[in-house]
Amino acid sequence: MSSAKTACVQLAPAERVSASVARHLVRALIPQAIPGSTAEDIVTARVDYSYLDRDDWPVRIRLGSTAVRVQQVDHSGGSTEVEVVYGRETKLYVVRAKGVVLACWNMMIPFLVPELPVPQKEALQYGVKVPLVYTSVAVTNWRAFEQLGLASVSSPGMYHTSVQLEQPTIIGDYRPPVAPAKPILLRMIRTPCKPGHPARVQHRAGHVELLSTPFATFERSIRAQLARMLGPAGFDAVRDIAAITVNRWPHGYAYEYNPLWDPDWGPGEAPCEVGRRRCGRITIANSDAAAAAYMDQAMDQAFRAVQELFTRS
């Protein structure tokens, strides 16, 4: 087991932060890593990864690292630190800090921090992540959409419940072609579930489905669905589909409480409120801590968690 001298900061893509926002955060923390200064130039700027983890910079972003244990360490003089053990490239490392914010999937925190009280562990494990599939289909043209006068199609009875032309990003020097004869991406969405069951049960069933469904099933369903929708306008799935990418999120969005199935908790008693309680020098963030799968909620929870580190117990 090796020892690291400086605490690391890790950006977790599981919390659904857009690429541009993540890039702006990195640029603010380590300006040398991403050149430029505007929202326009952030899109095409190239990241210099050599600046992310350097001894001579107060902020270090260490990629490819997975935390496996977080615990508080009391010293003989009365001071306390937090020890984090993480794995990277088949090795374990130890880093200590005055405080730690756990902004990861909240359900995993009881396994990382065994010292938490049992009621808090149970609260952290209450939420069941919402499964979701974002499928991107690259097509050689979108003449069929133009002929039909469509930009999107709702299809609740089909394998993917919606299909739409991906909104092109036109910002700064990034200007993709938008003519109907030009290639474009289609966004298709699937929300695997088991109707008739409570939401948390449906989500778990969706996890199993996404982990066990082969890509071939997705491909057949995608080609058949697009042929039925767009075939009358001349779309040919064999000729016009250039590539398919299936982004499976078995554990995608934070669980949001639903009065149809969840209890009516009193103030401060909801699982997300109990689960995010400070534990000494360890605080808890993430959109799970708000039971709301939105970026603004994740930011609010991050701000709260950091402020708690500067507040005396």
C-alpha positions as CSV (number, residue, x, y, z in Angstrom):
1,M,0.0,0.0,0.0
2,S,1.5,3.3,-1.1
3,S,1.0,6.6,0.6
4,A,0.0,9.9,-1.1
5,K,0.9,13.3,0.4
6,T,-1.9,15.4,-1.1
7,A,-5.6,15.0,-1.2
8,C,-7.2,14.4,-4.6
9,V,-10.4,15.7,-6.1
10,Q,-12.4,13.4,-8.5
11,L,-15.1,14.4,-10.9
12,A,-17.7,11.7,-11.1
13,P,-19.5,11.4,-14.5
14,A,-22.4,9.2,-12.7
15,E,-24.0,12.5,-11.5
16,R,-25.0,13.6,-14.9
17,V,-22.8,16.9,-15.1
18,S,-22.7,18.1,-18.6
19,A,-19.3,18.1,-20.4
20,S,-19.2,21.9,-20.7
21,V,-19.9,22.4,-17.0
22,A,-17.3,19.9,-16.0
23,R,-14.8,21.6,-18.3
24,H,-15.6,25.0,-16.8
25,L,-15.0,23.6,-13.3
26,V,-11.6,22.1,-14.3
27,R,-10.7,25.4,-16.0
28,A,-11.5,27.4,-12.8
29,L,-9.5,25.0,-10.6
30,I,-6.6,24.5,-12.9
31,P,-6.5,27.2,-15.6
32,Q,-3.4,25.7,-17.3
33,A,-5.2,22.5,-18.1
34,I,-7.8,24.1,-20.4
35,P,-6.9,27.2,-22.4
36,G,-9.3,30.0,-23.0
37,S,-11.8,32.0,-20.9
38,T,-15.3,31.9,-22.5
39,A,-18.3,29.7,-22.9
40,E,-17.6,29.7,-26.6
41,D,-14.0,28.5,-26.6
42,I,-14.6,25.8,-23.9
43,V,-16.3,23.6,-26.5
44,T,-13.3,23.1,-28.8
45,A,-10.5,23.6,-26.2
46,R,-8.2,20.6,-25.8
47,V,-7.5,19.5,-22.3
48,D,-3.8,19.1,-21.2
49,Y,-4.2,16.1,-18.8
50,S,-0.6,16.5,-17.6
51,Y,-1.7,19.5,-15.5
52,L,-4.5,17.7,-13.7
53,D,-2.4,15.9,-11.0
54,R,0.8,17.9,-10.2
55,D,2.7,18.3,-6.9
56,D,3.1,22.0,-7.4
57,W,-0.6,22.9,-7.7
58,P,-3.0,23.2,-4.7
59,V,-5.8,21.3,-6.5
60,R,-5.1,17.9,-7.9
61,I,-7.6,15.9,-10.0
62,R,-6.7,12.2,-10.0
63,L,-8.6,10.3,-12.6
64,G,-9.2,6.5,-12.7
65,S,-9.4,6.3,-8.9
66,T,-12.0,4.4,-6.8
67,A,-12.5,5.0,-3.1
68,V,-12.8,1.8,-1.1
69,R,-12.7,3.1,2.5
70,V,-13.2,6.4,4.3
71,Q,-12.7,6.7,8.1
72,Q,-11.9,9.3,10.7
73,V,-8.6,9.0,12.5
74,D,-8.2,10.5,16.0
75,H,-4.7,11.7,17.1
76,S,-3.3,11.7,20.6
77,G,-3.3,15.5,20.7
78,G,-7.0,15.7,20.1
79,S,-7.0,16.5,16.4
80,T,-8.9,14.4,13.8
81,E,-8.3,13.7,10.2
82,V,-10.1,11.7,7.6
83,E,-8.3,8.8,5.9
84,V,-9.3,7.8,2.4
85,V,-8.1,4.6,0.8
86,Y,-8.5,4.4,-2.9
87,G,-7.5,2.1,-5.7
88,R,-5.7,3.1,-8.9
89,E,-4.0,0.9,-11.5
90,T,-4.1,-2.3,-9.3
91,K,-2.6,-0.4,-6.3
92,L,-4.0,1.0,-3.1
93,Y,-3.2,4.5,-1.9
94,V,-3.9,6.3,1.4
95,V,-4.5,10.0,1.6
96,R,-5.5,12.1,4.7
97,A,-7.3,15.4,4.9
98,K,-8.9,17.7,7.4
99,G,-12.3,17.1,5.8
100,V,-13.9,15.0,3.1
101,V,-17.0,15.5,1.0
102,L,-18.5,12.3,-0.3
103,A,-20.3,13.3,-3.5
104,C,-20.7,9.8,-4.8
105,W,-23.7,7.5,-5.2
106,N,-25.2,7.8,-1.7
107,M,-26.2,4.1,-1.6
108,M,-22.5,3.2,-1.6
109,I,-21.6,5.4,1.4
110,P,-22.5,2.9,4.1
111,F,-20.0,0.4,2.6
112,L,-17.3,3.2,2.4
113,V,-17.9,4.5,5.9
114,P,-18.8,1.6,8.3
115,E,-18.8,4.0,11.3
116,L,-22.0,5.7,10.3
117,P,-25.1,5.1,12.6
118,V,-27.4,2.3,11.4
119,P,-30.4,4.7,10.8
120,Q,-28.2,6.9,8.6
121,K,-27.0,3.8,6.6
122,E,-30.6,2.7,6.1
123,A,-31.6,6.2,4.9
124,L,-28.7,6.3,2.5
125,Q,-29.8,3.0,1.0
126,Y,-33.4,3.9,0.6
127,G,-33.2,5.6,-2.8
128,V,-33.1,3.3,-5.8
129,K,-31.4,4.9,-8.9
130,V,-33.6,5.4,-11.9
131,P,-32.5,3.3,-14.9
132,L,-32.4,5.0,-18.3
133,V,-31.2,4.4,-21.8
134,Y,-30.0,7.2,-24.1
135,T,-29.4,5.7,-27.6
136,S,-27.6,7.7,-30.3
137,V,-28.1,6.7,-33.9
138,A,-25.9,8.3,-36.5
139,V,-27.8,8.6,-39.8
140,T,-26.4,9.7,-43.1
141,N,-29.2,12.2,-43.6
142,W,-32.5,13.3,-42.2
143,R,-34.6,13.7,-45.4
144,A,-37.3,11.5,-44.0
145,F,-37.9,13.8,-41.1
146,E,-38.1,16.8,-43.4
147,Q,-40.5,15.0,-45.7
148,L,-42.8,14.0,-42.8
149,G,-42.5,17.5,-41.2
150,L,-41.2,16.0,-37.9
151,A,-38.5,16.8,-35.4
152,S,-39.5,14.3,-32.8
153,V,-41.8,11.3,-32.4
154,S,-43.4,10.1,-29.2
155,S,-43.9,6.3,-29.2
156,P,-45.0,5.0,-25.8
157,G,-45.8,1.5,-27.0
158,M,-42.5,0.8,-28.7
159,Y,-39.1,-0.3,-27.5
160,H,-37.8,3.3,-27.3
161,T,-40.5,5.7,-26.1
162,S,-39.3,8.7,-28.1
163,V,-37.1,9.6,-31.1
164,Q,-35.9,13.0,-32.0
165,L,-33.4,14.8,-34.1
166,E,-30.5,15.8,-31.8
167,Q,-30.4,19.5,-31.3
168,P,-27.2,20.7,-33.0
169,T,-24.7,22.6,-30.8
170,I,-23.8,25.9,-32.5
171,I,-21.4,27.8,-30.3
172,G,-18.2,29.7,-31.1
173,D,-16.2,27.9,-33.7
174,Y,-18.2,24.8,-33.4
175,R,-20.8,24.8,-36.2
176,P,-21.9,21.4,-37.5
177,P,-23.8,21.1,-40.8
178,V,-27.6,21.1,-40.4
179,A,-28.9,20.5,-44.0
180,P,-31.3,17.5,-44.4
181,A,-28.8,15.9,-46.8
182,K,-26.1,16.0,-44.1
183,P,-25.5,13.4,-41.3
184,I,-27.1,13.9,-38.0
185,L,-27.6,12.1,-34.7
186,L,-31.0,10.8,-33.5
187,R,-31.7,10.6,-29.8
188,M,-33.8,7.6,-28.7
189,I,-34.9,7.2,-25.1
190,R,-35.9,4.0,-23.2
191,T,-37.0,3.8,-19.6
192,P,-37.1,0.1,-18.6
193,C,-39.7,-0.6,-16.0
194,K,-42.4,-3.1,-14.8
195,P,-45.8,-1.3,-14.8
196,G,-48.0,-2.0,-11.9
197,H,-45.3,-2.2,-9.2
198,P,-44.0,0.5,-6.8
199,A,-41.4,2.8,-8.3
200,R,-38.4,1.4,-6.4
201,V,-39.4,-2.2,-7.5
202,Q,-39.7,-1.1,-11.1
203,H,-36.2,0.6,-11.0
204,R,-34.6,-2.6,-9.7
205,A,-36.3,-4.6,-12.4
206,G,-34.9,-2.1,-14.9
207,H,-31.4,-2.5,-13.5
208,V,-31.6,-6.2,-14.2
209,E,-32.9,-5.7,-17.7
210,L,-30.2,-3.3,-18.7
211,L,-27.5,-5.5,-17.3
212,S,-28.8,-8.6,-19.0
213,T,-29.9,-7.3,-22.4
214,P,-27.4,-8.0,-25.3
215,F,-26.6,-5.2,-27.8
216,A,-28.2,-7.3,-30.6
217,T,-31.6,-6.9,-29.0
218,F,-31.2,-3.1,-28.9
219,E,-30.0,-3.0,-32.5
220,R,-32.9,-5.1,-33.9
221,S,-35.4,-3.0,-32.0
222,I,-33.8,0.3,-33.1
223,R,-33.7,-0.7,-36.8
224,A,-37.3,-2.1,-36.7
225,Q,-38.7,1.0,-34.9
226,L,-37.0,3.5,-37.3
227,A,-38.2,1.5,-40.3
228,R,-41.8,1.6,-39.1
229,M,-41.7,5.3,-38.3
230,L,-39.7,6.6,-41.2
231,G,-39.9,3.9,-43.9
232,P,-42.9,5.5,-45.7
233,A,-40.8,8.6,-46.2
234,G,-37.9,6.7,-47.9
235,F,-35.8,5.8,-44.8
236,D,-33.8,2.6,-45.3
237,A,-32.3,1.3,-42.0
238,V,-29.6,-0.7,-43.8
239,R,-28.5,2.2,-46.0
240,D,-29.1,5.2,-43.8
241,I,-27.9,4.0,-40.3
242,A,-24.1,4.6,-40.0
243,A,-23.6,3.8,-36.3
244,I,-25.5,3.0,-33.1
245,T,-24.3,3.8,-29.5
246,V,-26.4,2.5,-26.6
247,N,-25.7,4.4,-23.4
248,R,-27.1,2.3,-20.6
249,W,-27.5,3.9,-17.2
250,P,-28.7,1.1,-14.9
251,H,-28.0,3.4,-12.0
252,G,-28.8,6.8,-13.7
253,Y,-30.9,9.4,-12.0
254,A,-31.4,10.1,-8.3
255,Y,-34.6,8.7,-6.9
256,E,-37.4,11.3,-6.4
257,Y,-40.0,10.6,-3.8
258,N,-43.5,9.7,-5.1
259,P,-46.6,10.1,-2.8
260,L,-48.2,7.1,-4.4
261,W,-45.6,4.8,-2.9
262,D,-43.4,6.7,-0.4
263,P,-44.4,7.7,3.2
264,D,-45.2,11.2,4.1
265,W,-42.2,12.1,6.2
266,G,-42.1,15.0,8.6
267,P,-39.6,17.9,8.4
268,G,-36.0,16.6,8.5
269,E,-37.1,12.9,8.5
270,A,-37.0,12.1,4.8
271,P,-34.3,9.5,3.9
272,C,-32.3,12.1,1.9
273,E,-32.2,14.4,5.0
274,V,-31.3,11.7,7.4
275,G,-28.7,10.3,5.1
276,R,-26.8,13.5,4.4
277,R,-26.2,14.3,8.0
278,R,-22.7,15.3,8.8
279,C,-20.5,12.7,10.5
280,G,-17.6,14.5,12.2
281,R,-15.3,15.7,9.4
282,I,-17.2,13.8,6.7
283,T,-20.0,15.5,4.8
284,I,-22.3,14.2,2.1
285,A,-23.4,15.7,-1.2
286,N,-24.6,14.5,-4.6
287,S,-28.1,14.9,-6.1
288,D,-29.1,11.8,-4.1
289,A,-28.8,14.0,-1.0
290,A,-31.7,16.1,-2.3
291,A,-33.7,13.2,-3.8
292,A,-33.8,15.2,-7.0
293,A,-32.0,14.4,-10.3
294,Y,-31.1,17.9,-11.3
295,M,-27.8,19.8,-11.6
296,D,-29.0,22.8,-9.5
297,Q,-29.9,20.4,-6.7
298,A,-26.5,18.7,-6.9
299,M,-24.8,22.2,-6.7
300,D,-26.9,23.2,-3.7
301,Q,-25.9,20.0,-1.9
302,A,-22.3,20.5,-2.7
303,F,-22.4,24.0,-1.3
304,R,-24.1,22.8,1.8
305,A,-21.6,20.0,2.4
306,V,-18.6,22.3,1.9
307,Q,-20.0,24.9,4.3
308,E,-20.6,22.2,6.9
309,L,-16.9,21.4,6.9
310,F,-16.2,25.0,8.2
311,T,-18.9,24.7,10.9
312,R,-18.0,23.4,14.3
313,S,-19.8,20.3,15.4
